[in-house]
Amino acid sequence: MIFIAQEALASPISHTWVHATVRVENEWKKGGTGFLVIRKLGKKQGKVFLVTNKHVIHPDPESREKAQYLTLFLNVRETDGAVAGKTFQVPLHEDDRKLWREHPNPHVDVLAVDITSLINSQPNLENRGADYSLFATPQVLKEENITEGEEVFVLGYPLGLFHPRVHSPLVRQGIVASKIGERIQVRFRSSSGGPQRVKIPGFLIDAHVIPGSSGSPVVLKPIIGRKVQDKIEMGTATPYLLGIVSATETAAIRMEGSAFATLAGLGIVFDTSTIQETIELFF
């Protein structure tokens, strides 16, 4: 009789993106989602970044510059082996040096914070970062034939929900709703004005995205037997990162002469190139 280890039966995201995704709260007590990315500096060295949205720190650029810290909800392994959730305050400045960078395009809602010092100071952290090898670059999109209609997982903390004992994210699913790897036109609301139509490097997902999902990683669902080009992929499927959730689209509903906004279920996602471009601003 052959016994198969439980780890081998687990979904590939259970030991990758579940551990990389964290709940984020700004100093105004507004919550969102983020995820950890490792940027390698050699075979044995690297820096760890928290990737989230600009608006998770604060929607207003001036207020964002004045922000002093973020609170991260992480998991640690206790001396008795049990895993417990703990909160950590992460400074956004150190010795007058800013520890975060935001994408230079004002319409691209992506931001990264260098949290390497925190990670190095907490050897018992259960949270782990994912590296660039899991990013769905244009080459990966082409080679893996990733298109609209693909099934995806969205990990995060919608409505601020999470487990009371540990701070693991909720895992929800949906599909890629628009062409991926190209620009798409979406509504963008600036901090100083009303909504406008802008083109962004991203795509839409149909995943019932709701508030609290801002900053969530969107991951290709690792399906064994998925058709890639003219072949059926039968090996271990890779949970590629497709992008980061920024906002949810709303639709106007009219009832008895009045109109109100309701969630359309569509999420605006910035692709992985915007994440890499933001992290590389540190180097």
C-alpha positions in Angstrom: 0.0 0.0 0.0 1.3 3.5 -0.9 0.7 6.3 1.5 0.6 9.8 0.0 1.7 12.7 2.2 -1.0 15.3 3.0 1.2 18.1 1.7 1.3 16.4 -1.7 -2.5 16.3 -1.8 -2.9 20.0 -0.8 -3.6 22.7 -3.4 -0.4 24.4 -4.6 -1.7 27.7 -3.2 -1.9 26.3 0.3 1.9 26.5 0.8 2.5 29.5 -1.5 -0.1 32.3 -1.7 -2.0 31.5 1.5 1.2 32.1 3.4 2.1 35.2 1.3 -1.2 37.0 1.8 -1.7 39.2 4.8 -4.3 41.6 6.2 -3.2 45.3 6.2 -4.6 48.1 8.3 -3.5 51.8 8.0 -3.2 54.2 10.9 -6.7 55.4 10.3 -8.0 51.9 11.0 -9.0 51.2 7.4 -8.3 47.6 6.3 -7.3 45.9 3.2 -5.1 43.1 1.8 -1.5 42.8 0.8 0.9 40.0 -0.1 4.6 39.4 0.4 7.1 39.2 -2.5 10.8 38.2 -2.3 13.1 40.1 -4.6 16.3 38.0 -4.8 19.7 39.7 -4.7 21.7 36.5 -5.2 21.4 32.8 -4.5 21.0 33.2 -0.7 20.0 36.9 -0.3 17.0 38.9 -1.0 14.6 41.6 0.2 11.0 41.1 1.2 8.3 43.6 0.1 4.7 44.0 1.1 2.7 44.7 -2.1 -0.7 46.4 -1.8 -2.6 49.4 -3.2 -1.8 53.0 -2.8 -5.2 53.7 -1.4 -4.7 51.1 1.3 -2.2 53.5 3.0 -4.5 56.4 2.0 -6.4 57.5 -1.1 -5.0 61.0 -0.9 -1.3 61.4 -2.1 -0.5 64.1 0.5 -1.9 62.0 3.4 -0.1 59.0 2.1 3.2 60.9 2.3 2.4 61.8 6.0 1.5 58.2 7.0 3.8 56.8 9.6 3.0 53.1 9.9 0.9 50.1 8.8 -0.3 47.3 10.9 0.2 43.8 9.6 -1.8 40.7 10.8 0.7 37.9 10.6 1.0 34.3 11.9 3.8 33.0 14.1 4.7 29.5 15.3 4.8 29.4 19.1 7.3 27.3 21.1 4.7 24.6 21.6 4.3 24.3 17.8 0.9 26.0 17.6 0.3 28.7 15.0 -1.2 32.0 16.3 -2.1 35.3 14.8 -0.2 38.4 15.9 -0.1 42.0 14.9 3.0 43.9 14.0 3.4 47.7 13.4 5.5 48.4 10.3 7.2 51.8 10.0 6.9 53.6 6.7 10.0 55.7 7.4 13.4 54.9 8.9 16.0 57.6 9.7 14.2 60.1 7.4 14.3 57.4 4.7 11.0 56.4 3.0 10.5 52.6 3.1 7.9 52.5 0.4 7.6 53.3 -3.3 4.5 53.7 -5.4 4.0 53.2 -9.1 4.8 56.5 -10.9 1.7 56.3 -13.0 -1.0 58.1 -10.9 -3.6 55.8 -12.4 -1.8 52.6 -11.4 -2.9 51.7 -7.8 0.2 49.7 -6.8 2.5 50.3 -3.9 5.3 48.3 -2.2 6.8 48.6 1.3 10.3 47.2 2.3 9.6 45.0 5.3 12.9 43.1 5.2 13.8 44.3 8.8 10.5 42.9 10.2 10.9 39.6 8.5 14.6 39.2 9.7 13.6 40.1 13.3 10.9 37.4 13.5 12.4 34.0 12.7 9.2 32.2 13.8 6.9 33.8 11.2 4.7 31.4 9.3 4.1 34.0 6.5 6.4 33.5 3.5 7.0 35.6 0.4 6.6 34.4 -3.2 9.3 35.3 -5.7 9.3 36.6 -9.3 9.3 33.0 -10.7 5.5 32.8 -9.9 4.7 36.1 -11.8 2.8 35.7 -15.0 5.0 37.7 -17.2 4.1 38.3 -20.9 6.3 35.4 -21.8 4.4 33.1 -19.3 1.0 34.3 -20.5 2.1 33.3 -24.0 3.7 30.0 -23.1 0.9 28.9 -20.8 -1.8 30.2 -23.1 -3.5 32.2 -20.4 -6.6 33.9 -21.7 -10.0 35.3 -20.8 -12.2 32.7 -19.2 -9.4 31.3 -17.0 -10.4 30.2 -13.5 -8.6 32.2 -10.8 -8.3 32.4 -7.0 -8.6 35.7 -5.2 -7.1 35.6 -1.7 -7.8 38.3 0.8 -9.9 39.8 3.6 -13.3 40.9 2.1 -15.2 43.0 4.6 -12.3 42.5 7.0 -13.2 38.8 7.6 -10.5 36.4 8.8 -10.1 33.5 11.2 -10.1 34.6 14.9 -7.2 32.3 15.9 -5.0 32.7 12.9 -4.9 35.5 10.3 -5.1 33.3 7.2 -6.9 34.8 4.2 -10.2 33.7 2.6 -9.8 32.0 -0.7 -12.5 32.8 -3.3 -12.7 32.0 -7.0 -13.8 33.6 -10.2 -12.7 34.0 -13.9 -10.7 36.3 -16.0 -13.4 38.4 -17.6 -11.4 40.4 -20.2 -8.4 40.0 -22.4 -5.3 39.7 -20.3 -1.9 41.1 -21.2 -3.2 44.3 -22.8 -4.5 47.6 -21.6 -8.2 48.1 -20.6 -10.3 51.2 -20.2 -11.8 51.5 -16.7 -13.4 54.2 -14.6 -10.9 56.0 -12.3 -11.8 58.3 -9.5 -9.0 60.7 -8.5 -8.6 62.1 -5.0 -9.4 65.6 -6.3 -12.1 65.0 -8.9 -14.8 62.8 -10.2 -14.6 59.6 -12.2 -12.9 59.6 -15.6 -12.1 56.9 -18.1 -8.5 55.8 -18.2 -6.5 53.0 -19.9 -4.5 50.8 -17.4 -2.2 47.8 -17.8 -4.6 45.3 -16.4 -7.8 43.4 -16.8 -11.2 42.6 -15.2 -12.2 39.5 -13.2 -15.6 38.3 -12.4 -15.2 37.2 -8.8 -17.7 39.1 -6.7 -15.0 41.4 -5.5 -16.2 43.4 -2.5 -14.6 46.0 -0.2 -11.6 44.6 1.8 -10.3 42.8 -1.2 -8.1 45.8 -2.3 -4.6 44.5 -2.6 -5.6 40.9 -3.0 -3.4 38.7 -5.3 -5.2 37.1 -8.3 -3.8 33.7 -8.9 -4.3 31.3 -11.8 -6.1 28.3 -10.5 -3.7 25.4 -10.6 -5.7 22.8 -12.5 -4.2 19.5 -13.5 -5.3 18.6 -17.1 -5.6 22.2 -18.2 -5.1 22.6 -22.0 -1.9 24.6 -22.9 -1.5 25.3 -26.6 -2.2 21.8 -28.2 -1.3 19.7 -25.2 -3.0 18.7 -21.9 -0.9 19.7 -18.9 -0.6 16.7 -16.6 2.2 17.8 -14.2 2.0 19.9 -11.1 0.2 23.1 -12.1 1.9 26.4 -11.2 -0.2 29.0 -9.3 1.0 31.9 -11.3 0.3 35.4 -10.0 -1.8 37.3 -12.6 -2.1 40.6 -10.8 -3.4 42.6 -7.9 -7.0 43.7 -7.2 -7.4 47.5 -7.0 -11.2 48.2 -6.9 -14.6 46.8 -7.6 -16.8 48.2 -10.4 -20.3 49.4 -9.4 -23.5 49.6 -11.5 -26.4 52.0 -11.1 -29.6 50.4 -10.1 -32.8 52.3 -10.6 -35.8 51.7 -8.4 -39.0 53.8 -8.1 -37.4 56.8 -9.6 -34.2 56.8 -7.6 -30.8 55.3 -8.4 -28.2 53.8 -6.1 -24.8 52.1 -6.7 -24.5 48.4 -6.2 -21.5 46.1 -6.7 -21.2 44.7 -10.2 -19.0 41.8 -9.1 -16.2 42.9 -11.4 -12.8 43.6 -10.0 -10.2 45.8 -11.6 -6.8 44.1 -11.6 -3.4 45.6 -12.4 -1.1 43.0 -14.0 2.2 41.7 -12.6 4.4 44.1 -14.7 3.1 47.0 -12.5 4.2 45.1 -9.4 7.7 44.4 -10.7 8.0 48.0 -11.9 7.1 49.3 -8.4 9.5 47.0 -6.5 12.4 47.7 -8.9 12.1 51.4 -7.9 14.0 50.4 -4.8 17.1 49.4 -6.8 
